[in-house]
Amino acid sequence: MASQLLRKSDIVSVAGIASIVPSKMVKKRRLSAPAGPSPSPPGAAVSSSETTTTDTPSPPTSSSTSIDAKLFERAEKLARMTMELKIHKVMMQTNDLARGYQELTRKMESNESFHKQHQERMEKIRSDILSTKENLQKHLQSTAGDGLDLREYQKEVVAVKSSMSDVRTLVDELVDKVDQLPTLAEAKAVLAGVTAQREACEAAAAVCEDHTALRTGQFTLDFYDVVLTSLEFCHKSIQTRIQETIKSTRRWHHDHKSTTLDDGKFTANYLKKQSKRDPRMAVYIQKALHRRIRRRGRASTPEPRSLEEFCRDVSWEDVTRTVEDVLVRRVEATVRSLSQSSRELP
């Protein structure tokens, strides 16, 4: 047991405790600095404290102090808390070593040969233990008025966790909003639809204005308002129709994953529903589907006599690719075609 308690590493560590604590006490006011020198080994603690007493970090500027005051305050509290934990750890190790020393002294009290061989080393260990306890006691007395309390640290931790929770909530909300933003192709479709609608309304208003002026010789403001109102009613926003068709196709695509119908019947139901919602858009999509089927190499087949017969050769993938092609990739051509068909109406 004597060999276990008096290992060389224990003796060295205990001998270094007395020198570590004073140097820690000298440097405790500098622990709030954001960066500091790396800790030196126990054996070099005395020389390090003697040679680096003048190395103090330069104080921050007034602007950085005003901006980072809270950050420095938290850093100082964290440094002081870390030092307190280390001090308590050293105290526990010192107490354990003192108990082991007392037990060893009691058991080897009658062993004269052991005393002759290890008396000097035992006295040195005892002196180191007493010196360490004295330094620890002085440190505790000097920091008694600092107001260091575990409850304050707990409040700081709770505040940081609350701030992180708020930041996490904001990030989640931002992610949800970003997911709701339209893609680049959809944004281009909306812009193209707005441009085409404005051009169509301007052209129709100009035609109506010329026609009315020639026929009556007068063009009152009230009649002009009536014409514009009727044009806005007849020529529904093309980009709105495109967006509604895309959303409707997405819903049908979601339903297709769980349907028991084959692609032909499912596609026929889809086109029927689109024809009720927007007949001209449904006709435009059906024509694009027909061109896709013909390009696939079935031009020799006879023309279908019904919608169900037409949909026999159509897969749901053909529908989704066609909608993506005409309403996303080539949206400008689609807007021009729908605008032209709207102007040709009686």
C-alpha positions, 0 to 999 in steps of 0.5 A: 500500500505504501508503494501505491500511495507514494508513486512518483506521479502523485508526489510530482502532482502534489508538489505542483499544486502549491505552485499552480494555485497561486499562479491561477490566483494571479491570472484569475482577472485575466480569464475574461479575455477571449483568447489566452495562452495554452496551459503549461505542464505542472513542472513549468508552472513556476517559471511560466508565472515568473516570465509572463507576468507582463503579458496582458491582453490589450484592452478592446476599443470603445466601439468593440466594448460597447458592441461586445459588452454582453459577450465579454461579460458571459466569457468572464462568467464562464472563465470564472466558473471554469476556474472555480470547478478546477479549484474544487477539483484540486481541493478534492484531490488534496483532501484525498491525498491528505487522508491517504497520507494520514492512513500511511503514517498510521500504518507505518508508525512502527516501521523504523526502516520505512521512516529512515528511507522515506522520512524526507519525502513524507515531510515534503508531501506533508508540506505541499499538502498544507501549502495547497490547503492554505492557498485554496483557503486564501483563494476562497476568502478572496472570491467570497465577495464576488457573488459567484453563485450556482443559481446565476450560472443556471440562469445564464444557461436557461437564458442561452437555451431560451435564445437558441430555442427562439432562433430555432423557431425563427429558422424553422419559420424561414424554411417554411416560407422559403419552401412556399416560394415559387421556383424560377420557372414558375416565376417566369410563367407568372411574369410572362402571363402578366405581360401577355395579359397586359398586352392583350388588354391594351390591344383590346381596349385600343380596338374597342376605342377605335370602333366606338369612336368611329361608330358614335363619334364620341367616347365617354368615360363611363362607356370606357369603364364598362368596356374595361370591366367586361374585358377583365371579366372575359379575359381571365388572368392567364398566369392565374389559370396556369398556376391553378392548372399546375396546382390541380395537376399536383393534387392529381399526381398525389392521388395517382400514388394511391389510386387503383385505376389504370393510367388510361381511366385516371387520365380520362378523369383528369382531363374531364375535370380540367375541362370543367374547370378550364375548358380551353386549358384542357383542350390545350393540354390534350392537344399537347398530349396528342402531339407527344403520342404521335412523336412517340411513333404511333402516327399510323394508328387511327384517330381516337373517336372518344376521350377514353379511346385517346387515353388508352395510349397515354400514361400518367407520366406523359401527362406530368411531362406534358404539363411540365413542358407546356406550363413551365419550360415553354410557358411563353409560347403557351401564354401567347397561344392562350392570349391569341385564342382569347382574342379570337373569341366573339 
